């Protein structure tokens, strides 16, 4: 089988210029797909998608997202280095954090009540990357991400939130918008253009 030159050239592993955390819950998949459809594959950014997944759900997210972006879409593994122009997904039943640009996975503790994986990751991203952190909140119920964006903002990072009217479930966006912290509130298809002009 002849591989094209493009397939053979490995993607250079580079340190991202910015680290983008995308937090989503109910109704978020559509918004995530729309976002990546409009996001160029060579922006120099890294993307970590933290979506609420039901523990017994076999996530097809990697396969689904790969149809909408030319960036490699990877399920996060413990100790994985975050590279530019890659998309990393949180696995089911896990919490995700980042330290020195490397992903750390821990088991969710079902005895501790409500788990807030978006807050957990965004707080660690804020501490690890400071003003190179970008937090995006998309469709979802509840308020996960609200504490996370506060941490990102305190460290000088940037916040984008999906506009309520464009979200299937506006609980998470509304909670984030009510903090008064978001730099931009807009539908997911408009986020990439703004993101690129910001960086």
N, C-alpha and C positions, 0 to 999 in steps of 0.2 A: 504493500500500500504506500503510495507516494504521499508524504506529508508536505503540505505547502510550507514555504519559508516562514510564514507567519506562525504556523502551529509549532514549528521547530524552535523558534527563538523563545527562550524562557523569559518569563516576565521578570525584569530586574527587581530584586527585593530592595526596596528603599524605605527609609524612615519617612512616615507620613508628615506632611506639612501641618496638618490638623487631624485630630481624632474626632469622628462624628459618631455620637451614640444616638440611635433611633429607638425610641421607646413607644411600644404600641400594645394594644390589648384587643378587645372585641372590635371587629370591623377594620382592624389594622392592616390585614394582608393586602387588601385592595390599595390602600393608601401607600403602603411600602412599594408595591409593584409600580404604581404610578410614579412615585419618586424616582425609582431606579431607571424607569423607561426614559426619563428626561435627564438623567445624570451621565455626563461623559465618563468613559471608562479610564481616562488617563488624567484625572484631576490632581493626582498627588495626595488625595485624602484617603484615610482609612475609615471604614464604616463598621460599626458593631451594632447589630440589630438585637434588641432585647424585647422579645414579645412574650406575653403571657401564654404559656402552652399548658394544656391539660396534661397531667402526669402520664396518663395512659394513651396519649395521642401520638401516633407515629408521624412525626413532622415531615411533610414533603416540601417544606419551605425552600430548602436548598435547590431542589429540582425546579420548583415553580419560579423562584427568583432568577435562576440561571437563564430562563427564557427572556428575561427583560433587561439583562445587563451582560456586557462582555467581560466584566470583572470576575475573577474566580470567587465563587460563593462557598465558604467553608463552614462546617460545624466546628465550633470552638472546642479546642482540647486544652487540657491543663498544660501550661508551659509554652503555649504557642506564641510565637512572636507576631506582633501586629505590623503588617507591611502596607505600604501605600498601594492604592488601587486594588484593594481586596475587600470583600464583605465577609464578616464573621457573624455567625448566628449562635444564640444561646441554646444549649441542648435542654430537653425536658428534665424536670426534677433537679435542676442545678441553679446555683447562683454564680454570677460571673463578676470578677473584679479585674483590675489591671494594675500592674506594678512594674515600673521601669519599662513600659511598652510591651509587657508580656502578660498574656491572659492567665488568670487563676480561676479554677473551678472549685466550688464547694457544693456539698449536698444540701438541698433545702431541708429545713427541719420542720416536719409537719406538726410537731407538738407546739411550735411557737406561734400558732395563730396565722394571721395574714402575712403572707410573704410578699415583699415589695422589691422584686428583682431589678426594676428600672432605677429606683432610688439607690439601691446598693451599688449598681455599676456606675451610675453618674457621679455618686460621691467619690468613688475610688478614682474615676477619670479626672475629676476636678483636682484631687490631691496629686495625682500622678503627672498631669499634663498642663495644669494651670490655664493660661490663656490660649493654649492650643486645643482646648476642649470645646466642642460644639455639641449642644444637646437639642434634640428634636423630639417633640411630643406629638404623636399622631392619635387617631381614633382609639377610644377605649373607655371602659366604665371605671368608676372609682377615682382615686387621686394619686396612684403610683406615678412617680416622676416629679411631683410637686416639690418634695424635699430635695430631690436630685438637682433640679434646675437651680434651686437656691444656692447649693454648694458650687455649681459650675459658675454661676454669676459672681459669687463672692471671690472666686479665684481669677476673675477677669475673662471668663469664657463667654461664648455667644449662645443665645437661646432662640429657637424657632418653634412655633406651635401651629398645628393645623387649625384653620379657621373653623369655628363651631358649625357653621352652615355646611361646610364641605365634609364634615366628619359623620360617619355612620352612627357612632356613639360619641356624644360630646362631653362625657363626664371628665375624662382625663384632660382634654384640651381646656375645658372651662375652668377646672381647678387650677391649671397652670396659668391661664390668662388672668385669673383673679388675683394672682400674686403681684401683678403689675410688672413682672420681671422680663417677659419675652421681648426680644429686640424686634422680632417680626412675627406677625400672625397672618397666615396665608394658606391657600390650598396646596396640596402636595406637588402638583405639577409645576407650580411656580417656584418651589423651594430651591431646586438645583441652580437655576439662573442666578438667584440672589446669593446663594451660597458661594458660587464661583466669583461673583463680583466682590463679595465680602473678603474672601481669602486672597 
